[in-house]
């Protein structure tokens, strides 16, 4: 399990998150992603992006006042 800090990408982190899931995370491995909340729309969109990619969103929680964390398990391809 590894944590990836995507806060520097603001609300443009979705492609990088999927790239990490594809290239750096092994099948059945768990990854933790941190991103900025902004207007809260990235929370639902990140869940939708993960589901569409075929992975499992295991947890989604507020990390602090400005950041959100999701825990994702990579499904076998």
Residue pairs with C-beta under 8 A, 6 or more apart in sequence:
1 29
1 30
1 31
1 32
2 24
2 25
2 31
2 32
3 31
3 32
3 33
3 34
4 17
4 20
4 31
4 32
4 33
4 34
5 34
6 13
6 16
6 17
6 33
6 34
6 35
7 34
7 35
7 36
7 67
9 16
9 35
10 36
10 38
11 35
11 36
11 38
11 41
11 42
13 33
13 35
13 42
13 46
14 45
14 46
14 49
17 33
17 35
17 46
17 49
17 50
18 49
18 53
20 31
20 33
21 31
21 50
21 53
21 55
21 72
21 74
24 31
25 31
25 74
26 74
27 74
27 75
27 76
27 77
28 73
28 74
28 75
28 76
29 73
29 74
30 58
30 71
30 72
30 73
30 74
31 71
31 72
31 74
32 69
32 70
32 71
32 72
33 46
33 69
33 70
33 72
34 63
34 67
34 68
34 69
35 42
35 46
35 67
35 68
35 70
36 42
36 66
36 67
36 68
37 43
37 62
37 66
37 67
37 68
42 68
43 60
43 68
46 60
46 68
46 70
47 57
47 60
47 70
50 56
50 57
50 70
50 72
51 57
54 75
54 77
55 72
55 73
55 74
55 75
56 72
56 73
56 75
57 70
57 71
57 72
58 71
58 72
58 73
59 69
59 70
59 71
60 68
60 69
60 70
60 71
61 68
61 69
62 68
62 69
63 69
